[in-house]
Amino acid sequence: MTQLLKRIAPPVVACLLCAFGLSAQSLEQAKRLYTAGKYAEAKSAFERFAKQSPNNASYNHWYGVCCFETGDLTAAEPYLRMAAGRRVQEAYRYLGELYIKTYRFDEAVDMYAEYIDIRAKRKDDIEPYKKRLDIAEKAYRMVDKVENVQIIDSIVVDRNNFLQAYTLSEEAGRIASYRDFFQTGEQVASTVYVNEIGDRICYAHPEDGQERYSLFSQSKLLDKWSDEKRLPENINNNSGNSNYPFILTDGATIYYASDSEESIGGLDLFVTRYNINTDTYLTPEQLGMPFNSLANDYMLVIDEKKGLGWFASDRNQPAGKVCIYLFVPDEQRNRIESDDIDLKRSRALITSIADTWSRPNGYAELISLAHAELPSGKKEVRKDFEFVINDNTIYYTWEDFKSPEARDFYEKLLSLYKQKNDSGDKLDT
């Protein structure tokens, strides 16, 4: 047994020493790891120092940054706040970014305003941080005006094949990948919209000699696509890419995505309209939240025949994945009427799609309709009648009634309507 312990002891001791060495880094070692951007390796050491000396602003700042950089925002906040309270300059910037990530944009505005003021007094460059402040201010206004959108379903798909989640009726036209439509091997990450008649397309591709994507249109002459036209500068501006177009059945309303300087993060969704009288496009309007976010949001499609819409977003998704949200379009674009900022923030973040529902029993019929193939002229929804309950709820079938008493009353009402109409016909005769 003694010999066995002698053989086991050295490796065990070595492991213990190694573990002790990793958890007992010196301050200088931890700082070197921090400076090299190895935040995960430095994190445990700074946590120990911060807890041993809770009033040390530097220790709190370093540990807060390590938490932030490793994705632990909840743990990072109190340490960064302590450091900012002791006027550690970079703590303000990190808090600003933390508040942006958590949609607390009003607090982000305060942090970045303070950070810019400190840098300005030291005559340091402030331009990059003014842009972050602008984004925080714009996003704060978006949260305050978040739309009351009913998001009825969502599905996560591969980014390279996300169009599989869209099933449009024939009247809405169709969308395809650029490479499939043009049968090309070019690595063009774009989509093509084709109208119902099939004589007009809208798409994006990089311009000659540039990597930036711009929107173009073509018309079909006889059996060939020709006369490529670049959409105007107010859509294809020089500050970013324009991509993923979709045109409503009116032939004039275009939704598209852009990561221009107007964007709050990655690709944002915009809408513009063609003015036939002046042969121009109106100034594009940036959509609000929850359609836009700090991530990439694109490929918004509205099928007016189905009364449904889709949009894609990589918010909260791993690399290579994208979430497709199914929603009920609202022409009035009603906002959340509440003073509860937490409610508005939750709806902007799409924390729960069920929280957006106005129908207590869900949207199974509409979800089924979203995946249905609808040739032109086909009736999209079975409607035995149309009984308006309120602005957000309409009953179409007997199954919509959950109260037997209410159903009996409505049957009697319909019977009275029929008697009235029959009597009117007899009087006319």
C-alpha positions, -999 to +999 in steps of 0.1 A: +000+000+000+028+024+009+045+018-025+011+024-042+007+057-025+042+067-035+034+060-071+001+079-069+012+109-048+035+127-073+009+131-101-018+141-076+004+167-060+013+180-094-024+184-103-030+202-070-001+225-075-013+232-111-048+239-099-035+261-071-013+280-096-042+287-119-064+300-091-036+319-073-022+340-102-004+371-091-018+405-099+009+411-125+001+378-142-036+386-142-030+420-157-008+405-185-037+381-194-061+410-193-040+432-215-036+403-240-075+400-241-075+366-223-104+376-201-116+341-192-081+332-179-078+364-159-113+364-145-109+341-115-078+360-102-095+394-105-126+380-088-105+371-058-088+405-057-121+423-060-136+404-031-105+407-010-105+445-016-141+455-024-133+492-023-105+490-049-119+506-080-093+490-104-099+455-091-137+460-095-132+474-130-109+446-142-132+419-129-163+437-143-147+439-177-137+402-175-174+393-167-186+415-196-162+401-221-171+365-212-209+372-215-218+374-178-235+408-179-254+403-147-223+397-127-204+425-145-228+453-137-223+459-099-185+458-103-185+482-132-209+505-114-186+506-084-156+515-107-176+542-124-186+556-091-148+561-085-145+578-119-127+549-137-130+562-172-135+529-192-161+517-167-185+542-182-180+528-217-185+493-206-216+502-186-229+520-217-224+488-238-239+466-211-270+488-210-273+488-248-271+450-248-299+448-222-321+474-239-317+498-210-310+526-235-319+555-212-291+544-188-268+538-218-273+574-229-263+586-195-231+565-194-220+574-229-227+611-223-205+610-192-178+590-210-177+614-239-175+644-215-145+628-197-127+621-230-134+656-243-119+672-213-088+651-219-088+660-256-092+624-266-111+613-298-148+612-291-163+605-326-167+567-324-185+571-290-208+598-303-220+572-328-227+548-300-245+575-281-266+583-312-276+546-315-286+545-278-307+576-282-324+563-313-330+528-298-345+545-267-371+563-288-378+530-306-385+512-273-407+540-262-427+536-294-426+498-297-454+485-319-481+462-306-474+434-331-490+400-328-461+375-334-479+342-336-451+317-343-413+314-347-389+289-362-351+286-361-335+275-394-301+274-410-290+308-422-280+294-457-315+280-463-338+304-444-362+309-474-377+275-467-397+291-439-416+314-462-447+300-481-463+328-501-496+327-519-494+331-557-508+366-555-480+377-532-453+366-558-423+345-548-388+348-534-358+328-543-321+329-536-300+349-561-279+319-571-310+296-577-329+322-597-300+333-620-285+298-620-250+311-612-221+299-592-214+335-580-212+338-542-239+364-540-257+364-507-290+379-518-326+371-527-348+378-557-384+389-555-406+380-585-441+396-588-472+375-594-473+381-632-436+371-634-426+401-655-407+421-628-379+412-604-361+431-576-328+419-561-294+429-548-258+422-558-224+439-554-217+468-578-188+465-601-155+468-583-172+471-549-182+448-521-212+469-511-246+455-521-272+476-539-308+470-551-316+466-587-348+458-608-354+442-642-383+437-664-390+408-688-391+416-725-404+387-744-386+358-727-356+376-714-347+397-684-332+430-694-330+467-687-313+464-653-319+496-633-302+506-601-326+519-575-319+556-565-294+569-540-319+574-512-322+536-511-287+526-523-267+551-502-230+549-499-229+543-461-239+506-463-255+476-480-290+474-493-304+439-497-334+414-493-362+433-511-399+425-512-426+444-531-463+445-520-490+437-546-495+474-551-462+473-570-450+504-552-443+496-516-408+481-511-394+465-479-357+459-477-328+457-453-298+480-449-268+483-426-263+520-434-254+546-408-292+548-400-291+513-387-291+506-349-272+473-354-263+452-384-291+450-410-323+470-402-356+469-420-368+499-441-398+506-463-402+530-492-428+537-518-426+545-555-443+578-566-456+572-601-463+609-606-427+619-601-410+586-610-391+587-577-390+568-544-400+584-512-374+588-484-371+553-468-386+549-434-369+528-408-392+503-391-395+503-354-392+476-327-398+447-325-390+444-362-356+460-357-331+451-331-294+453-323-288+422-344-294+416-382-331+419-392-341+414-428-364+397-454-397+412-443-425+398-464-462+405-462-487+382-478-519+403-481-540+374-493-531+354-462-531+384-439-497+373-426-461+385-425-426+371-419-393+385-410-359+371-403-335+379-374-304+365-359-310+380-325-302+355-297-292+329-323-259+309-326-237+314-356-252+300-388-288+301-375-316+326-380-351+329-364-381+335-387-410+353-370-446+349-382-468+379-374-501+395-382-496+428-401-513+459-387-518+488-411-524+511-382-491+502-366-506+507-331-481+511-303-480+497-268-500+522-248-484+518-214-460+537-191-444+504-181-409+506-196-402+469-186-433+459-206-421+479-236-386+465-233-399+430-232-420+435-263-391+451-281-369+421-272-396+396-281-390+380-248-421+358-253-443+356-284-472+344-263-472+378-246-481+395-279-512+374-285-547+389-283-565+356-289-565+335-257-566+303-276-538+309-300-535+311-337-535+275-349-556+282-380-534+311-391-502+291-384-516+263-406-525+289-433-489+302-432-477+269-445-504+264-471-500+267-508-526+292-521-531+294-559-546+327-571-583+330-564-583+303-537-602+311-505-576+315-478-597+311-446-629+293-439-655+318-428-689+307-417-696+343-407-678+374-395-686+385-359-665+414-346-657+411-309-633+440-306-605+458-325-582+427-322-606+398-322-630+385-349-649+352-348-652+334-382-664+299-372-686+283-345-656+268-329-644+303-320-672+305-294-660+292-260-693+300-242-723+277-252-746+305-241-729+331-263-731+307-292-769+302-287-774+339-286-755+344-318-774+316-335-807+333-325-793+366-338-784+351-372-819+335-373-835+369-367-813+384-395-825+357-419-861+363-409-857+400-415-841+395-449-867+370-459-895+394-449-877+421-469-877+399-500-914+392-496-922+429-493-901+437-524-920+410-543 
